[in-house]
């Protein structure tokens, strides 16, 4: 892959046929973590995005919902770290996040800053993957939570 510096500290890199735009100057060891109230919202400036934990509505795909009773009152949004494991739905066992991200061909700071949501000691949400089966609601009568990521760029565009 090749990269080039852009104005305002941005960097563009080519990985195969894909272009990736990132903020330059990010340190490779830049860890972040923010509390996410349930329900509630938190901004993550390192990703230029925000995360919401909202009550789930009927009609949402069960693979993206979490049973509220099985979660802590406050969740933690942070970047994944070495040794972290996640158990995606429809898999036989937890997997190392490092291995899951390798299948998405992520590199550099984009991979290092990849977000997870933690409840207690468990990773309950990983961007791009289904929620763990054991944390999904069993039936529609349960209080359910949907975690979603919103780009701050999209919000700005909608406000104009």
N, C-alpha and C positions, 0 to 999 in steps of 0.2 A: 504494500500500500504506500501511497505518496501523500504528502500533505503540503499545505501552503498557508502562510499567514495572511489574514484579512484585516481591514481596518477595525479599530476599536477592540483589539485584542482577540478577535475571533480566529478560528483555525478551521480550514476545510481539509478533509482527507478523503482519499479514494480507496475503497476496499472492493476490489473486483469492479463491478459495474455500478456500485452504490457510492453516493457522496454523503459524507457525514459532516455536519456543522457543529462546532463546539466552541465554548469559551476558552480562550487560551490562558496560559498562566496558572491553570489549576494544578495544585500540587498533587502528585500521585498518591500521597498518603493523607489526603483530605477526607477525614471521616466526618459524618454529620449524624445528628439524631434530634428529633423533635417529638414532643408529646402530641398525640392526636386524641382529643376527647371524643367520646361516643355518646350521642351524635355530636359531630363537630367538624372543624376544618383546620388545617395547618398549612402554612406556606413553607416551601423548601427552596430557598434561594439558590442553593447549589445546583438544582435541576431546573430552575426557572419554572416551577410548577407548584401546584398545591394538591393536597389530598383531602378527601372528605370521607367520613364514615356516616352514612345515611341509613335511615330505616328502609328496608327493602320493600318493594311494591310487588303485588301479584303480577306475574308475567315475566319477571326477571329469570334468567337462566340460573337454575339451582347451583350450577358449578361455580358461580361467582358470588354466592351468598354465604354468610356465616351465621351460625346460631348465636344470638346475643348472649344467651345464658352461659356459653362456654368461653366467653372473652372477659378480659379485665375491663374495668371501667374506663381506663385510659390506655390507649395503645401507643406504641412507639414507632415512628417512621425513621428509618436509618438506612445507611448503605449496608450491603451485605459485607460480611467479613470472613476471613479464612476460617474454615472449619464449620461454617453455617450449613445446616441441612434443612431441606424443605420436602414435604411429602405431597406432591401434586395429586389431584384426584385421578382415579383410574390407574394408579401405579401400585406396584406390590410392596414398595418400601420407600423410606426417605432416601433422598439423593443429595449429594453435595451440590450446593448452589454453583460452585465453580464448574462442575461438569454440566449442569443444566445450561449455564450461560455459554459454554463452549459450543453447544448445539445451535445457538443463535449467532455464532460467529462475531461476538462482541470483542472489541479490543480497547486498550488504553483507558483513558479516564472515563469513557462511557461505561465500560464494564465495571470499573472500580466504584463508580457512584451509583450503580444499579440499586433501586430501592426495594426494601422489604418492610413489612409491617409486623411488629412483634407484640404478642400478648403474653405477659409473664416471661417465660423462657422459650416459648414456642414462636416460630415464624409462621404466621397465619395467612400471609399474602405476599406474593412475589410477582412483580410486574411481568405480564405475558403468560402467566400460568394459572390454571384453575385452582380453586381453594381446596384444602385437604378434605377428603370425604368425611372423615370423623368430625369435622367442624361445620359441615353443611347442615342446614335444617332438615329434619326428618319429615316434617309435614308443614302445611301452610299455616297452622295455628300458632307456630312458634314466632317469637319476635326475632326478626332477621336484620342483618346489617349488610349493606353493600359498601365496599371500599372502592372509590374511584379516584383517578388521577386526572387533574385538569391543567392544561397548559395555560400559563399566564399570558402567552401570546394570543391564544384564542379569546380569553376574556377581554383583552385590550381591543382586539378587532371587533368584538360584538358591541363594546361600549361606544365605538365611534359612529 
